[in-house]
Amino acid sequence: MVPKALTAFCIIIRRGSLAGAAADMNLSQPAVSRLISNLEHELGFKLFHRDKRALRPTNEGRRFFREAERILAGMEQLADIASDIRQGTGQQVRVVAMSRLANSVLPRAAITFRALMPDITLTLETHHRREMERWLTGRQFDVGFGPLPVESVKLDIRPLGSTQAVVVLPNGHFLGAREEVRISDLIRDELIALTPDTLLQQQVEAAFAIAGVSPHIGMRSSSSLIAVNLVAQGYGYTITDKFTASCASGPVVVRPLMSALSLDFGILTPSGAVVSPAADTFIACMKDAFDTF
């Protein structure tokens, strides 16, 4: 597969036109068109719907775009690594985390790490669960952090730590007077739930089922942080971890959830990969930040 063809494909998606890709790549439009045609022939499916001179990505093209971007990003990182080797400069550590840790624990760990290893370049990214696992298995990152369980034979998994779930309530809510909140206390209020495909939502639904009650769901979000910030605006309640709750954009009441809902987090590395001393140092910083949050 020709890297130039992948580049042309991705630029067309981003720019929305063949002409834009041709200008960016300093090629003629027919040359870019040939690159795309050859790529489609190699893949065995169409990347674009061709309507006169307009190109609209097919469903297969949109799916392939996500993977092509990942591959190109890895190639760009290889160039940076080669430059470091040529110049004899320091290493880099590439970290990916899900947003539930990226908005809270990760920044604390990063600051500590930079103080310990100022010569190491640190790259931090956040991705959804499936994307994070895919990028890690493709070795685009040295280490990842996210909720468990994770079932992948292509990843080595170690525990980072555990915490109990918390209930996030609007400021002044009457349940804020309690030290702990039971699930049965919540059924009169409106739950800001996560989307059904998220691990945390599946855990929350299991906790309600064990309690023998059903939540009143008024709104769903794919992001725990969005759910917390809706509560900060005085709407409903949500169940999450203490890390995400700490990132509320306004005043909220956070109380422990009286249940067996334990949230486990893990350290993920590509299977069989040798973890560098710098990455090991970052892992230690992350453990410390998690434990002392």
Contacts in CASP RR format, 6 or more apart in sequence:
PFRMAT RR
TARGET T0000
AUTHOR 0000-0000-0000
METHOD contacts of the structure
MODEL  1
MVPKALTAFCIIIRRGSLAGAAADMNLSQPAVSRLISNLEHELGFKLFHR
DKRALRPTNEGRRFFREAERILAGMEQLADIASDIRQGTGQQVRVVAMSR
LANSVLPRAAITFRALMPDITLTLETHHRREMERWLTGRQFDVGFGPLPV
ESVKLDIRPLGSTQAVVVLPNGHFLGAREEVRISDLIRDELIALTPDTLL
QQQVEAAFAIAGVSPHIGMRSSSSLIAVNLVAQGYGYTITDKFTASCASG
PVVVRPLMSALSLDFGILTPSGAVVSPAADTFIACMKDAFDTF
1 39 0 8 1.000
1 42 0 8 1.000
2 35 0 8 1.000
2 38 0 8 1.000
2 39 0 8 1.000
3 72 0 8 1.000
3 75 0 8 1.000
4 25 0 8 1.000
4 35 0 8 1.000
5 35 0 8 1.000
5 36 0 8 1.000
5 38 0 8 1.000
5 39 0 8 1.000
6 39 0 8 1.000
6 68 0 8 1.000
6 71 0 8 1.000
6 72 0 8 1.000
7 25 0 8 1.000
7 72 0 8 1.000
8 21 0 8 1.000
8 25 0 8 1.000
8 27 0 8 1.000
8 32 0 8 1.000
8 35 0 8 1.000
8 36 0 8 1.000
8 39 0 8 1.000
9 35 0 8 1.000
9 36 0 8 1.000
9 39 0 8 1.000
9 47 0 8 1.000
9 64 0 8 1.000
9 65 0 8 1.000
9 68 0 8 1.000
10 65 0 8 1.000
10 68 0 8 1.000
10 69 0 8 1.000
10 72 0 8 1.000
11 20 0 8 1.000
11 21 0 8 1.000
11 24 0 8 1.000
11 25 0 8 1.000
12 18 0 8 1.000
12 20 0 8 1.000
12 21 0 8 1.000
12 32 0 8 1.000
12 36 0 8 1.000
12 48 0 8 1.000
12 55 0 8 1.000
13 57 0 8 1.000
13 65 0 8 1.000
15 21 0 8 1.000
15 24 0 8 1.000
16 55 0 8 1.000
17 54 0 8 1.000
17 55 0 8 1.000
18 29 0 8 1.000
18 32 0 8 1.000
18 33 0 8 1.000
18 53 0 8 1.000
18 55 0 8 1.000
19 29 0 8 1.000
21 27 0 8 1.000
21 32 0 8 1.000
22 28 0 8 1.000
22 29 0 8 1.000
22 31 0 8 1.000
22 32 0 8 1.000
25 32 0 8 1.000
36 47 0 8 1.000
36 48 0 8 1.000
39 47 0 8 1.000
40 46 0 8 1.000
40 47 0 8 1.000
43 64 0 8 1.000
45 58 0 8 1.000
45 60 0 8 1.000
45 61 0 8 1.000
46 58 0 8 1.000
46 60 0 8 1.000
46 61 0 8 1.000
47 57 0 8 1.000
47 58 0 8 1.000
47 60 0 8 1.000
47 61 0 8 1.000
47 64 0 8 1.000
48 55 0 8 1.000
48 56 0 8 1.000
48 57 0 8 1.000
48 58 0 8 1.000
48 61 0 8 1.000
49 55 0 8 1.000
49 56 0 8 1.000
49 57 0 8 1.000
49 58 0 8 1.000
57 65 0 8 1.000
66 131 0 8 1.000
70 134 0 8 1.000
70 135 0 8 1.000
70 138 0 8 1.000
70 140 0 8 1.000
73 140 0 8 1.000
74 140 0 8 1.000
77 94 0 8 1.000
77 140 0 8 1.000
80 92 0 8 1.000
81 92 0 8 1.000
83 89 0 8 1.000
84 90 0 8 1.000
84 91 0 8 1.000
84 92 0 8 1.000
84 121 0 8 1.000
90 119 0 8 1.000
90 120 0 8 1.000
90 121 0 8 1.000
91 120 0 8 1.000
91 121 0 8 1.000
91 276 0 8 1.000
91 278 0 8 1.000
92 120 0 8 1.000
92 121 0 8 1.000
92 122 0 8 1.000
92 123 0 8 1.000
92 278 0 8 1.000
93 113 0 8 1.000
93 120 0 8 1.000
93 121 0 8 1.000
93 122 0 8 1.000
93 123 0 8 1.000
93 142 0 8 1.000
93 143 0 8 1.000
93 276 0 8 1.000
93 278 0 8 1.000
93 279 0 8 1.000
93 282 0 8 1.000
94 123 0 8 1.000
94 125 0 8 1.000
94 140 0 8 1.000
94 141 0 8 1.000
94 142 0 8 1.000
94 143 0 8 1.000
95 106 0 8 1.000
95 110 0 8 1.000
95 122 0 8 1.000
95 123 0 8 1.000
95 124 0 8 1.000
95 125 0 8 1.000
95 141 0 8 1.000
95 142 0 8 1.000
95 143 0 8 1.000
95 144 0 8 1.000
95 145 0 8 1.000
95 282 0 8 1.000
96 124 0 8 1.000
96 125 0 8 1.000
96 126 0 8 1.000
96 127 0 8 1.000
96 132 0 8 1.000
96 135 0 8 1.000
96 136 0 8 1.000
96 140 0 8 1.000
96 141 0 8 1.000
96 143 0 8 1.000
96 144 0 8 1.000
96 145 0 8 1.000
97 106 0 8 1.000
97 124 0 8 1.000
97 125 0 8 1.000
97 126 0 8 1.000
97 132 0 8 1.000
97 144 0 8 1.000
97 145 0 8 1.000
97 146 0 8 1.000
98 126 0 8 1.000
98 127 0 8 1.000
98 128 0 8 1.000
98 129 0 8 1.000
98 132 0 8 1.000
98 145 0 8 1.000
98 146 0 8 1.000
98 147 0 8 1.000
99 126 0 8 1.000
99 223 0 8 1.000
99 224 0 8 1.000
99 225 0 8 1.000
99 244 0 8 1.000
100 146 0 8 1.000
100 147 0 8 1.000
100 200 0 8 1.000
100 224 0 8 1.000
100 240 0 8 1.000
100 241 0 8 1.000
100 243 0 8 1.000
100 244 0 8 1.000
101 145 0 8 1.000
101 146 0 8 1.000
101 243 0 8 1.000
101 265 0 8 1.000
101 290 0 8 1.000
102 124 0 8 1.000
102 126 0 8 1.000
103 126 0 8 1.000
103 225 0 8 1.000
103 243 0 8 1.000
103 244 0 8 1.000
103 247 0 8 1.000
104 243 0 8 1.000
104 244 0 8 1.000
104 246 0 8 1.000
104 247 0 8 1.000
104 293 0 8 1.000
105 145 0 8 1.000
105 243 0 8 1.000
105 286 0 8 1.000
105 289 0 8 1.000
105 290 0 8 1.000
105 293 0 8 1.000
106 124 0 8 1.000
106 126 0 8 1.000
106 145 0 8 1.000
106 286 0 8 1.000
106 289 0 8 1.000
108 289 0 8 1.000
108 293 0 8 1.000
109 282 0 8 1.000
109 285 0 8 1.000
109 286 0 8 1.000
109 288 0 8 1.000
109 289 0 8 1.000
110 122 0 8 1.000
110 124 0 8 1.000
110 285 0 8 1.000
112 285 0 8 1.000
112 288 0 8 1.000
112 289 0 8 1.000
113 120 0 8 1.000
113 122 0 8 1.000
113 281 0 8 1.000
113 282 0 8 1.000
113 285 0 8 1.000
114 122 0 8 1.000
116 281 0 8 1.000
116 285 0 8 1.000
117 278 0 8 1.000
117 281 0 8 1.000
120 278 0 8 1.000
122 282 0 8 1.000
125 141 0 8 1.000
127 135 0 8 1.000
128 222 0 8 1.000
129 146 0 8 1.000
129 147 0 8 1.000
129 198 0 8 1.000
129 199 0 8 1.000
132 144 0 8 1.000
132 146 0 8 1.000
132 268 0 8 1.000
133 150 0 8 1.000
133 152 0 8 1.000
133 155 0 8 1.000
133 268 0 8 1.000
135 141 0 8 1.000
136 144 0 8 1.000
136 155 0 8 1.000
136 268 0 8 1.000
136 269 0 8 1.000
136 270 0 8 1.000
137 152 0 8 1.000
137 154 0 8 1.000
137 155 0 8 1.000
137 270 0 8 1.000
137 271 0 8 1.000
138 270 0 8 1.000
139 270 0 8 1.000
139 273 0 8 1.000
142 269 0 8 1.000
142 273 0 8 1.000
142 275 0 8 1.000
142 276 0 8 1.000
142 279 0 8 1.000
143 267 0 8 1.000
143 268 0 8 1.000
143 269 0 8 1.000
143 275 0 8 1.000
143 279 0 8 1.000
143 282 0 8 1.000
143 283 0 8 1.000
144 267 0 8 1.000
144 268 0 8 1.000
144 269 0 8 1.000
145 160 0 8 1.000
145 265 0 8 1.000
145 266 0 8 1.000
145 267 0 8 1.000
145 268 0 8 1.000
145 286 0 8 1.000
146 160 0 8 1.000
146 265 0 8 1.000
146 266 0 8 1.000
146 268 0 8 1.000
147 199 0 8 1.000
147 200 0 8 1.000
147 263 0 8 1.000
147 264 0 8 1.000
147 265 0 8 1.000
147 266 0 8 1.000
148 157 0 8 1.000
148 159 0 8 1.000
148 264 0 8 1.000
148 265 0 8 1.000
148 266 0 8 1.000
149 264 0 8 1.000
150 157 0 8 1.000
150 266 0 8 1.000
150 268 0 8 1.000
153 271 0 8 1.000
154 270 0 8 1.000
154 271 0 8 1.000
155 268 0 8 1.000
155 269 0 8 1.000
155 270 0 8 1.000
155 271 0 8 1.000
156 268 0 8 1.000
156 269 0 8 1.000
156 270 0 8 1.000
156 271 0 8 1.000
156 272 0 8 1.000
156 273 0 8 1.000
157 266 0 8 1.000
157 267 0 8 1.000
157 268 0 8 1.000
158 266 0 8 1.000
158 267 0 8 1.000
158 269 0 8 1.000
159 264 0 8 1.000
159 265 0 8 1.000
159 266 0 8 1.000
159 267 0 8 1.000
160 265 0 8 1.000
160 266 0 8 1.000
160 267 0 8 1.000
160 286 0 8 1.000
160 287 0 8 1.000
160 290 0 8 1.000
161 264 0 8 1.000
161 265 0 8 1.000
161 266 0 8 1.000
161 287 0 8 1.000
161 290 0 8 1.000
161 291 0 8 1.000
162 262 0 8 1.000
162 263 0 8 1.000
162 264 0 8 1.000
162 265 0 8 1.000
163 241 0 8 1.000
163 242 0 8 1.000
163 243 0 8 1.000
163 262 0 8 1.000
163 263 0 8 1.000
163 265 0 8 1.000
164 256 0 8 1.000
164 257 0 8 1.000
164 261 0 8 1.000
164 262 0 8 1.000
164 263 0 8 1.000
165 203 0 8 1.000
165 204 0 8 1.000
165 207 0 8 1.000
165 239 0 8 1.000
165 240 0 8 1.000
165 241 0 8 1.000
165 256 0 8 1.000
165 257 0 8 1.000
165 259 0 8 1.000
165 261 0 8 1.000
165 262 0 8 1.000
165 263 0 8 1.000
166 239 0 8 1.000
166 240 0 8 1.000
166 241 0 8 1.000
166 242 0 8 1.000
166 245 0 8 1.000
166 254 0 8 1.000
166 255 0 8 1.000
166 256 0 8 1.000
166 257 0 8 1.000
167 175 0 8 1.000
167 181 0 8 1.000
167 186 0 8 1.000
167 237 0 8 1.000
167 238 0 8 1.000
167 239 0 8 1.000
167 254 0 8 1.000
167 255 0 8 1.000
167 256 0 8 1.000
167 257 0 8 1.000
168 227 0 8 1.000
168 228 0 8 1.000
168 231 0 8 1.000
168 237 0 8 1.000
168 238 0 8 1.000
168 239 0 8 1.000
168 240 0 8 1.000
168 245 0 8 1.000
168 248 0 8 1.000
168 252 0 8 1.000
168 253 0 8 1.000
168 254 0 8 1.000
169 175 0 8 1.000
169 176 0 8 1.000
169 181 0 8 1.000
169 231 0 8 1.000
169 236 0 8 1.000
169 237 0 8 1.000
169 252 0 8 1.000
169 253 0 8 1.000
169 254 0 8 1.000
169 255 0 8 1.000
170 231 0 8 1.000
170 232 0 8 1.000
170 234 0 8 1.000
170 235 0 8 1.000
170 236 0 8 1.000
170 237 0 8 1.000
170 252 0 8 1.000
170 253 0 8 1.000
171 232 0 8 1.000
171 234 0 8 1.000
171 250 0 8 1.000
171 251 0 8 1.000
171 252 0 8 1.000
171 253 0 8 1.000
172 253 0 8 1.000
173 237 0 8 1.000
173 253 0 8 1.000
175 181 0 8 1.000
175 185 0 8 1.000
175 186 0 8 1.000
175 253 0 8 1.000
175 255 0 8 1.000
176 253 0 8 1.000
176 255 0 8 1.000
178 185 0 8 1.000
178 255 0 8 1.000
179 255 0 8 1.000
179 256 0 8 1.000
180 255 0 8 1.000
180 256 0 8 1.000
180 257 0 8 1.000
180 258 0 8 1.000
181 255 0 8 1.000
181 256 0 8 1.000
181 257 0 8 1.000
181 258 0 8 1.000
182 211 0 8 1.000
182 257 0 8 1.000
182 258 0 8 1.000
182 259 0 8 1.000
183 207 0 8 1.000
183 208 0 8 1.000
183 211 0 8 1.000
183 213 0 8 1.000
183 257 0 8 1.000
183 258 0 8 1.000
183 259 0 8 1.000
184 211 0 8 1.000
184 213 0 8 1.000
186 215 0 8 1.000
186 237 0 8 1.000
187 213 0 8 1.000
187 214 0 8 1.000
187 215 0 8 1.000
187 216 0 8 1.000
188 216 0 8 1.000
189 216 0 8 1.000
189 236 0 8 1.000
189 237 0 8 1.000
190 216 0 8 1.000
190 217 0 8 1.000
190 218 0 8 1.000
190 219 0 8 1.000
190 235 0 8 1.000
190 236 0 8 1.000
190 237 0 8 1.000
191 215 0 8 1.000
191 216 0 8 1.000
191 217 0 8 1.000
191 218 0 8 1.000
191 236 0 8 1.000
191 237 0 8 1.000
191 238 0 8 1.000
191 239 0 8 1.000
192 218 0 8 1.000
192 219 0 8 1.000
192 220 0 8 1.000
192 221 0 8 1.000
192 227 0 8 1.000
192 230 0 8 1.000
192 231 0 8 1.000
192 235 0 8 1.000
192 236 0 8 1.000
192 237 0 8 1.000
192 238 0 8 1.000
193 201 0 8 1.000
193 204 0 8 1.000
193 215 0 8 1.000
193 217 0 8 1.000
193 218 0 8 1.000
193 219 0 8 1.000
193 220 0 8 1.000
193 221 0 8 1.000
193 227 0 8 1.000
193 238 0 8 1.000
194 200 0 8 1.000
194 201 0 8 1.000
194 204 0 8 1.000
194 220 0 8 1.000
194 221 0 8 1.000
194 222 0 8 1.000
194 223 0 8 1.000
194 224 0 8 1.000
194 227 0 8 1.000
195 201 0 8 1.000
195 220 0 8 1.000
195 221 0 8 1.000
195 222 0 8 1.000
196 202 0 8 1.000
196 220 0 8 1.000
198 222 0 8 1.000
200 224 0 8 1.000
200 239 0 8 1.000
200 240 0 8 1.000
200 241 0 8 1.000
200 263 0 8 1.000
203 261 0 8 1.000
203 263 0 8 1.000
204 215 0 8 1.000
204 239 0 8 1.000
204 261 0 8 1.000
207 239 0 8 1.000
207 257 0 8 1.000
207 259 0 8 1.000
207 260 0 8 1.000
207 261 0 8 1.000
208 214 0 8 1.000
208 215 0 8 1.000
210 259 0 8 1.000
210 260 0 8 1.000
211 259 0 8 1.000
219 230 0 8 1.000
219 235 0 8 1.000
221 227 0 8 1.000
221 230 0 8 1.000
224 238 0 8 1.000
224 240 0 8 1.000
224 241 0 8 1.000
224 244 0 8 1.000
225 244 0 8 1.000
225 247 0 8 1.000
227 238 0 8 1.000
227 240 0 8 1.000
228 238 0 8 1.000
228 240 0 8 1.000
228 244 0 8 1.000
228 245 0 8 1.000
228 247 0 8 1.000
228 248 0 8 1.000
228 252 0 8 1.000
229 248 0 8 1.000
229 249 0 8 1.000
229 250 0 8 1.000
230 236 0 8 1.000
230 238 0 8 1.000
231 237 0 8 1.000
231 238 0 8 1.000
231 248 0 8 1.000
231 252 0 8 1.000
232 248 0 8 1.000
232 249 0 8 1.000
232 250 0 8 1.000
232 251 0 8 1.000
232 252 0 8 1.000
239 257 0 8 1.000
239 261 0 8 1.000
241 263 0 8 1.000
242 254 0 8 1.000
242 293 0 8 1.000
243 293 0 8 1.000
245 252 0 8 1.000
245 254 0 8 1.000
246 293 0 8 1.000
265 290 0 8 1.000
267 283 0 8 1.000
267 286 0 8 1.000
269 275 0 8 1.000
269 279 0 8 1.000
275 283 0 8 1.000
END
